[in-house]
Amino acid sequence: MLSNRQLLILQVIIDEFIQTAQPIGSRAISKKQEVTYSPATIRNEMADLEEMGYIEKTHSSSGRVPSEKGYRFYVDHLLLPFHLSSADKKIISNVFNEDLVEFEHVVQNSAKVLSDLTNYTSIILGPKVFETTLKQLQIIHLSSNTAVAILVTNTGHVEHRSFTIPAEIRASDLEKLINILNEKLSDVPIIQLQERLQKELASILDKYVSDVDTAIQYLKGALFEQQPANLYIGGITNIMLQPEFNDITKVHSLYSVMEKEDVIANVLRSYQDGIHVAIGQENKVHEMQECSLITATYSLAGEQVGTVALLGPKRMEYSRVISLLNLLSTQMTNTFHRWI
């Protein structure tokens, strides 16, 4: 168990390193206003902290830097509540005060604002289409055999999908089918649409559509197949501004994994309700183990459906980031609840 003196010295080391990215020595620590110990006493305590694994020595300096164990202890036990400035709160509130009616616009703006406020990389995972309910289907014909299907969910998410109309399906039959689906399937969870379409509506559709089996099978594939992750990333180049990522190899590997949306989406989905902080080796993806990832979930109708995250160096401003993510995730939950 750490003594009060060791706790104070560890907090000073981590706070200073977060701000400067520079190792700190005993003499510099002794000059801090809140520290009343001599450099010799501080050196002894730093030696003990290093032996216990909370700090470590770099090759280029006689000072010390936090270890991953030190960051974990800091996040779990030493973080103080951070009070966001009125300017920060206003910037986030403005995202939700704008007259935005589509889910994508809200999330894209949120990702940009979050990255701008922190200079880290923001990642927002939107609700999968299958976790939402259907509001409207629409077919827009582009030519005699091509069309765009538009699927609108209760969250305001709009999915556009281009497709070719098979020769055996008449355009008029397709329009009839869409009208019936809008009447019978509005507010049905999208994950249930295929089953409801096949079991409950086939007999009704048979009265209006000449080849109902072909039409149903085609619509199931064209409209309700597995959707890609709704992933929004802001400030992806911000990581290059951090001194820890001067190594182009590190940057390249991180960029490569960020392009794999399914991988990143699965990482974010693995964190359940609340705030989670993954530091260095705690990250499940190897390419992210030089970083810290802080996540917060948001909900629709009481169910967790998405995640807001910030990716940055291990010396992130944890307290401020957690406060920002708390505020943003709460605003997203409240906003989407009003849309339902």
Secondary structure, DSSP 4 states (H G I P E B T S, - for coil): ---HHHHHHHHHHHHHHHHH-S-B-HHHHHTSTT--S-HHHHHHHHHHHHHTTSEEE-SS-SSEEE-HHHHHHIIIIIPPP----HHHHHHHHHHHHS---SHHHHHHHHHHHHHHHHSSEEEEEPPPGGGSBEEEEEEEESSSSEEEEEEEETTS-EEEEEEEPPTTS-HHHHHHHHHHHHHHHTT-BGGGHHHHHHHTSHHHHTTT-TTHHHHHHHHHHHHSSPPPP-EEEE-GGGGGGSGGG--HHHHHHHHHHHT-HHHHHHHHHTS-SSEEEEEGGGSSSGGGTTEEEEEEEEEETTEEEEEEEEEEETT--HHHHHHHHHHHHHHHHHHHHHH-
